[in-house]
Amino acid sequence: MSIEQARARLYARFHRRRAAYHATFLVNGKPHPNAAAVLADLKKVARIERGGIVISPVTRMVDPLATAYLAGQRDVYLRILKFLSLESSTVEDDDGNRADTATTG
């Protein structure tokens, strides 16, 4: 397989995956109400608004394992937003408020 063929396969796979994300989460380019609720929950769980460092309540020091775990959660949330071409500030929280600080980068 040539480099061009490999690139074409990767490009096609990316676009199929992106289309699957769009079909799952979006209606007319905006998050479906159920998808918006899921995204808001993921945003909250991933602590997008609060930062990524986890301090142990016991030792009062940075907990590297908990920080790495949280980083993984944040990566999943941001990956979904990137495939949907959304910014975190467009995702409403549970109270219907929009955050204006975090973006997908």
N, C-alpha and C positions, 0 to 999 in steps of 0.2 A: 504494500500500500504506500502510495506516495504521500508526501507531506501535505499536498493540496487536498488529497482525498481524506486524510485524517482530519484536517481542519474543517472540511465540509461536513464530515460526520459529527464532529464536536459542535459545530454551529447549528446543525439540524437538531441535535439532541438538546442543546440549550433552548432553542425556540419551542420544541415540543414540551419541555419541562415548564417553561414560562407560560405557555398556553394552558397547561394543566393548572398552574397556580391561579391564573386569571379565571379559568372556568370554575374553580373551587371557591374563590374568595370574592370575585367582583361581579357586579351586575351593572351594565352600562358604564363601566369605568370607575364605579364607586363600590366600596365594600358592601356586600349584602349585610342586612341587619344582624344575622347570626354570625357572619364572619367578623363584623365589627366588634361583637361581644367577645369572640375568641381572641381577636387581636388585642383588645383592651385588657383581657385577663393575662395574656402572655406578656404584655407590656408591664403590668403590675408585678407579676411573678419574677420577671427578669430584672426588675428594679432599674429600668431605663432612666427614670428621672432622678435616681438617687446616687448613681455611681456604681462602680464595680468592685470596690474593695470591701471585703467582709472582715469585720473585727470580731474576734471571739469574745463572747460575754464572760467567759471564765478567766482567760489570761489577759484580756484587754489588749491583745496584740493581733496583727494581721494573721488571719487563718488562710494559709496558702491553698489548702484543698477546697475549702468552701469558696474561695475567690475564683479558683479555676472552674469549679462547678457552675458558679454564677456566670462566668465568662462564656461557658458553653450555652447556657440558657439565652444569654444576650445575643450570641451569634445566631441561634435559631430564629429568634424574633427578627433580627436585622436582615437575615437571609430572606425571610418571607416578604418583608417590606421591599427589599431590593428587587425581588422577582415581580412584585406588584407595582413597582415604580411609585411607591408611596413614601411619605415622610412620617416619622413618628409623631410629629405635631398634628397630623391629620387624624390620628387615632384618638377617639374620645375615651376618657376613663369611665368608671362605673357610674359617676354622677352626671355624665354628659358634658364634662368640661374637656376642653382641648388643651394639651400641653404645648408650649411654644418653644421649648428649649432643645429637645433632642431631634437629631435628623439621622438619616441613614448614611450620611457621609458621602 
